[in-house]
């Protein structure tokens, strides 16, 4: 496909990095000529410098022949105008990154009027992910498939966990739960495990199943804790605002700290149910004074990764039950994890996951294309959901007899209202949703899991 990315900030660059290895005809547009030149050399793509909403610039980038235009500049209005121009001159599909809450609330009208294929708000998406984690604090991270029918959870195995020393086969025999361990991170190593794989302390395991089954499994392990009721948030950013609305609606008590007096005054008006504190969120005395040691969860959402890591480390040190840290720079993640910060969210990664899902689905729209895609284990593993629209290569063939590539695991099949972990004798049928995990291959359509 011919894809044009307008705006090479965090999200635009993340998308470029993700899809540059997938054989697309790529062009980038950005106002900064130095950024364009550097990325053209790095990724071997066509680059155009200038205003991405300009007709002349878009024609220079051959937007009229584009299958997809993704607009990720720092300005919502530019993104919308760029999509409108692109659609008018012939681009088949457009995606706009929109951060303004007022615009985002008009999403359906805007999509229809502007011909947008997708509107994505990274901050709203990040807030939604944090809310899911707070609902299930035993998990470091939670992703969902099949419209919420299947969860994918990352869980840290501590020294006292009952799973330590057990193989996956022993776990299935003992606990009899419909839960599948589909990926394991052990230090810097990543595994797509088989039945003889043995769990060790400090492993991060990724389990997939309907939530009820995961709850039952964790209950067997004694990992079901009391529900979170109070939350302290450092950083009154857009994510903090969206999150606070979500938490208030769910009945949480929320304390929010921000260093800007003007922002605090604004938040006090917008969020009357939130206790808003003006102060330095890295000041330990302030945090203690405002009750960090009594809250059930602490979330650091400032614009500085370093500040978020420092405050999260402090929250961990005083045993706050659940700590969530926003980090955008991927190279900071291992450092944060080494200090004990387990739940890390990245708005740019969340947004790029959704856009890359759309790109892969678009590339395979006449077959069984990607519906949902998540990156796991520091982006080394992909978990994907496919709707099976063409099962010719799978029909009437047991999974054990499929000629599948190595490094691919079929995690779950959703058939109608039922979901199950497939056995060796199960089949993939037309109309199913199938979830797979891989750490070796780029999978654009379900057929790609098979050896040609």
N, C-alpha and C positions, 0 to 999 in steps of 0.2 A: 504493500500500500504506500501511497504518497502521503506523508504526514508533515504538517507544518506546525512548529511550536513557536509561539509568540510570547516572549518574556522568559529570560533565563535566570530567574531567581532560584530560590531553594526548590520549589516544586517543579518548575520547568526543567532545571538541571537534573533533578531526580528522575523525571520521566525520560529525558534524553538518555541518561545513563542506563536506564532499564531496557529501553527498546532499541538501542543502537546496535545490539548484537542479534536482533531478530530479523534482519534482512529487509527492513523497510527502506523506502526512498525518503530520506529525511532532509528537511530544511529548517533552519532556525532563524528567527528574527529578534533583534534586540537593539535598543537605542545605543548601547555601549559598544563601539566598534572593537575595542580591545577584548571584551568578553567574546564577541562573535569570532574574532580571529583566533583566539586561543582554543575555543571549542571546535572550530573547523579543523584545526590541526590535530586536536586530540581525538575527535570522533570521526574524522573523514566524512563530514556532511557538508551540504551546501549552506552558506551563511549569507544573510543580508542584514546590514545595519540600517536602522532608521525606525520611524514610528510605525508600529505594527498595525495601527488602525488606518493607515494611509493606503488609498487605492493604488497609487503608483508603486509603493513598496511591496504591497501584496502581489501585484502583477509581476514585479521583478522576481519574486519568490515562487512564481507559478502557482499561486493559491487557486487560480481558476481551474486547475487540474487536480487539486488535492482531494483525496478521499476523506481526510480529517484535518481540521485545524483546532489546535488547543491553545487557548489564550490564558497566560499566567502572569501578566504584568502586575505591578503593585497597585494598579488603579482599576477599580471595578468598571468605571465608565469606559475606559479604554478597552477593557476586555469585551464588554458588550458591543461596543461600536465595531471592534475588530471582527467579532463574530458576524455581525450584521453585514459588514462589507464583504467578508469572505463568502457568506451564503449568497449574497446578491450576484457575485461575480462567478459563482459556479462550484464552490466547495460543497461536497456532498454532506458532510457532517461537521458539527462544531461543538466544542466544549468550552465553557467559560468558568474560570475561578471567580467566585463572588463572595466577598467577605462582609459586605454591609447587610446588617440584619433586616433593614427595611426592604432592600432589593430581594433578599433571599425569601422573604415572606410572600413575595409576588411571583414565586418561581414558576407556577403553572402558566400564568398569563404571559410571562416573559418568554418561556420556552415556545409557546404557540406563536407569539407575535414575531419573535426573532428567529424562529426556526432552529432553536438550540436542541442538540441531542442530549446534553447533560449540563447541569449547573452543579458545581461542587463548592462547598464552603468548608475549608480545612479545619477551621476553628470549631465549627458546629460538629463536624465528624469526630474531632478529638474529644470534645466534651461528651459526646454520646458514648465513646469508648470508655472514658473514665467512669461514667455513670454505670456502665455494665460491670466494670471491675468492682465498684463499691457495692453493687448488688450481690456480688459473689467474691468476697475478699480473700478466699483461700487461693484464688488464681492470681498469677502475676499479670496475665493478659487473657482476654476473651475475644474470640472472633466467632461469627455466626454464619451458618450456611442454610440454604433451603428455607429462607424467610423465617429464621429462628428455630427451625425444627432440629437442627444439629449445632452443637457448640464445639469449638476447638479451644482448649484451655492449656495454658502453660502453667505448670506446677513445679515448685522447687522441692526437692526431696532432702529433708534434713537428716541428721545423724540418727534420730530416733524413729524415723518413719518405718512402718511395718514392711514396706516394699524392699528395703535395703537387703541385698543378697539374694533376692528372688528373681527367677527368670520370668519372662512374659508368659510363658506357657504355664508355669506354676501359679502365677497371679490369676490367670483365667480360670484355672481349675479350682483354686481356693475360693475366689470371691464370686464367681458365676455372674458377673455383670457384663452387660453389653457395652463395654468400654474398650477402645483400642488405643494403645500407645503407638503413635504414628511417627514420632521423631524424638530424638534425645540429644541434648547438648551436654557434653562432658568436657569441661574446660574449653579448649579451642577445637575439639573434635565434634563432628556431627554424624549421627547415625540414623538410618532408616532401619529400625530393628526387626529382627526375626524372632521366632518363638524361643530360641535359646539365648537371647540377649539378657544379661543379668544387670539389674538396677544397682547403682552404687549411690552412696551419700553424696550430696551436692549436685547430683544430676538435675537437669531441667527437663522434665518430660512433657510432651505435648500429647494430650489425650483428646479423642473425639468420640462423641456419643450424644444422644438426646440428653438434655440437662437433667431430667429425672434420674437417668442411669448414672450420670456423673455424681450427682448428689448422693445416691445410694452407695456408690463406690467410696467416695470420700468419707461418708458416715462410717463405713466399715473400718476405715483407717483412722478414725477419731479426729478428722480434720475439719469437721463442721463446727465453726465457732459462733459466738453470738453476733447478731446483726449490727451493722454500723448505724449509729443514730446521730453522731455529731462529727462535723468535718471542719478543719481549718484549711483555708486556701490562701497561699501567698501569691499575689499577682492578680490585679484586677483587669487583666487583658480581656480580649473578646472571648477566649476560651473560658476564662473565669466567669464572665457574664453569662454565657450560654449554660455553663455547668451549674451555676447558682440557680438559674431558673428551673433547670431539671431537678436539682436537689430539693428546692423548696416545694415543688409539685409533689415530690415523693415523701415529704414530711421530715426531711433532715433538718437539724440545727446547723446553721452555716455561719462561720466567722471568716471574713475576708480582709486581708491586709494588703495595702498598696502604699507606695512611697509618694505618690502624687496627690497633693491636696485637692486639685481640681478633679482628678479622676474619682477620688473618694466621695467628693460631694455629688458627682454625677451618679455614682453607683448607689449612694444612699437614697437618691430619688428614684432610680430605676428598680432597686431591689429593697423595698421597705421591710421585708422579712429577714434581711441579712444584717448581722452585726458587722459594720464596716469600720476598720481601724486604719488610720493614717500613720504609717511608720515604716521603718526599714525591716523587711522580712528576714534579713540575715542577722538581725540583732537578737542574740539568744535571750537576753534579759527581757526584751519585748515579747518574744514568743512565750516565754514562761509566764510572764505577767498576764498575757491574754489567754492562758489556759491550754497550751499545747500538750501538757502532760495529762490532761483530762479528756482530750478528744479521741474519737475512735479511728480517725483517719486524717492524714496530713497530705496536702497536695501542693507541689511547688510549680508555679506556672509563670514565672517572670520571663522576661525576654532574654535573659542571660543564662546559658547552660551552666556556667560555673556556679552562679548563685543558686540555681536549682539543685545542683549536686550537693553543695555545702549545707543548705538548709535541710535537705532530705537526710544527709548523714547525721545531722543533729537530731532530727526526729527519730531516726533509727536508734540512736544512742540512748535516748530516754524511753525507748520501748513503746512508741506509738504503734498500735496494732497493725495499721495499714498505711504505707507510705507510697505515694505515686509521684514520679518526677518527669517533667517534660524536658526532653533533650532532642535537639535538631541535628547536631553534629554527630554523625555515626561513629567517628573515632573516639568520642567521649563515652560511648555506651559501655565498653569493657571496663573503663576506669570506674564508672558509677556502679556497675555490677560488683566489682571487686571490693567496694566499700559496703556492700550489703544492700544496695538499692535494687530491689527486685522488679518492681512494676515501673516500666519506662514507656512513655508514649511519645510519638513523633508525628506532629500534624502533617509534615510534608510526606512522610512515608504512608500515612493513612490515605491522603489524597492521591498520591501517585499509584497506590494499589488499586484504587477504584478506577482511575483513568486507564491504567494498563489492562485491567479486566475488560474494560469497554473496547480497547484497541484489539485485544485478542479475540473477543467475541465478534467484532466487526470483520476481522480477517477470516473468520471461519463461520460466517453467518448462515451459510447454506448447509453446514454440517452441524456437528455437536460442539458448539463453541463455548468458551469460558463464560460463565455467569458471574462467578465470584472468585477473587484471587487474593491471597494473603501471603506476605513474606514472613518467614519465621527464622529464628536462630540467626540473628544478625544478617538477615537477607540471604542466607545460604540455602534455605529450603522454601519451596513454594507449595502451598495448599490450594487446590483449585476445585471448583464445582462446575460440572457440565450438565446441561440438559440434553438427554439423548434423543436427537431427532432422526438420526439415521443409524440403525444398529446392525447393518448388513454384516459387518466384520465381527460382531459379537453374538448375534442371535444363535441360540441353541448350542453355544460352546461354553462348557463350564470354565470358570475362572482359572482353574488349575491347568487347563489345556490351552489358554490363550498364549500366544507367542509374544510375551511382554518384554520390553526392555528392562535391563537391570536398574536398580535404584528407583523403582516406582512401586508404590503401595496403594492399593484400592482400599480406602478407609471405610466408606459407607455407601450404601445405596438407599435412596428414598424412592419408594414406589407407592404412589397415591398418598394416603395418610400415614403409611408405615415407613419406618426407617430401620435398617439393620446393618450390622457388620457382616459382610459377605464371607461365607465359607468357601473352601476350594471347589465345592460342587454347585455353587450358586451361579446364576446367569445375569448378564446385563441385558435389559430389554428396552425397546423403544418406549419413550415416555418416562423412563427413570431419570432421576437426578443422581449423579455419581460424583463422589468426592475422592480425589487422589492427592497423594503427597509425593514429591520428588526432590532430590538434591543434585540431580545430574543433568536434567534435560529441559529444554524450552518446549513446553506443551501448549500449542495453540488450539488444537481440537482433540477430541477424545481418541481418534484414530492414531494420534501421535504416540500413544503409550505402547503401540504394537511395533514389532520389527517388520519392516516392509518386505 
